[in-house]
Amino acid sequence: MSRYREMKFRTVTSFQRRIGNPILARLPHQTLLETTGRKSGLPRRTPIGGRRVGNEFWFVSEYGDKSQYVRNIQAHSRVRVRVKGRWHVGTAHPVPQDDARARLKALPRFNSAAVRALGTNLLTFRVDLLD
């Protein structure tokens, strides 16, 4: 990874972890992804943007496998997603063959714009919802 991309990654993730995510996670209708911490085993909640399509929930990670929640998914694929205030259990799968930039066009605009602008290693995920 280039020095610029690494600095961008560190700056953005530091802001998200300390300021953005704690504020967004408190909003009642913010979509949240709950993973299980790969080291701690504790639930970890991350605000995300995505869309439910039938019994699937689609989202794009802006930093691919560098994102902590992606590493948690790699260790434990069972997740929960809060959509419109309601929790759903499912299994998350990376979809590397999917065109993440094209996928973002079908997802909520504001989040998609931020992911496109800030992301350096886009990776699509599909959550197969069980309920």
N, C-alpha and C positions, 0 to 999 in steps of 0.2 A: 504494500500500500504506500502511496506517495506520502511525503511528509505533510503536504497540504491536507490530503484526505484524512490522515491520522489526526492532525490537529483539529480539523472540522468535527470528526467523530468524537473526540474527547470533549470538546467544547459543548456540542449539542447534547451528548448523553449526560454530561454533568448538569447542565441546565434542566434537562428533563427529569433527572433523578431527584434533584434538590428542590426545584420550583414547580415546573409544569405538571408532572405526574401527580404530586400530592394534592394540588388544587383540582385538577381534572377528575381525579378519582372520587372526590367528594360530591361532584355534580350528580344529581339523581338519574339523569337519563344518558350519562356518558357511557358508551360501550366499554366494558372492561373484559380483559382476558385474565383468568386466574390459572396460574400454573403451580406446580409443586416444586419448591426449591430443590435443586439437584444435590445440594450439600446439606441444607438445614432440614429438608422435608416439610417446611412450613409453606402455607399458601402465600403466593406472591401475586399481587394484582397490578396490572398495567393497563392504562387507558390506551385504547386502539381505535382505529377507524376501520370499518368493514361493513359488510352487508350480508344479511341472511337471504338465501335463495333456496326455498323449499326446506329440506332438512340438512342444509349445508350453510356454513358461515365462512365467508371468504375475507381475507385481509392480506396486506402486504407489509412485510418487515422491511424497514428502511436500511438496516445494516446486516441483513442475512444472519449467518451463524455467529456474528460478533455480538448480537443482541443477547442480553442475559435471559430474556424470556424464551428465545429460540433455543438456547443451550438447555434451559429447563425442559422444554418440549422434547428435545432430543433424548433426555434422560427419562422423562415420564410424559408420554403422549396424551394421557387423560387430562383434560382441561375443563374449565367451566367458562362460559361466555355470558356476560350480562348484556342483554339487548332490550332496550326500551324498559329498563327497570326489572326485567325478569331473567333469572338465571337458568341456563341450559347446560347440561353435561354433554361432553363429546370427546372425540379423539381427533387430535390435530395431526395433519400430515403436510410436510413441505411438498410443494409442487414446482420443482426447479425448471421443468420444461415449459411452464406457463410463461407467457409474456407479461411480466409484472407491470410494465408501463401501460400496456393495453388494459390490463385488469384494473388499474387505478382509475381508468375512465368510467368504469361501471360502479365505482365505490363513491362514498360521500366526498363531495368536491373539496371542502376545506381541508380535511385530513389528507386527501390525495395530493393536493397542491403542496402541502408541507412535506410529505414523504418524497415527492418528486424533487423538491428544492433541496432538501437536506440529506436525502439518502445517497449512499455510495455503493451499496451492494444489495439491490432490491431482490426480495425472495417472496414468492406467493405462498400462502398457506390456505388449506381447506380444513375446516373442522366439521367432521361428520357428527351431527347432533343426534343424541339418543332419545330425546324426548320431543 
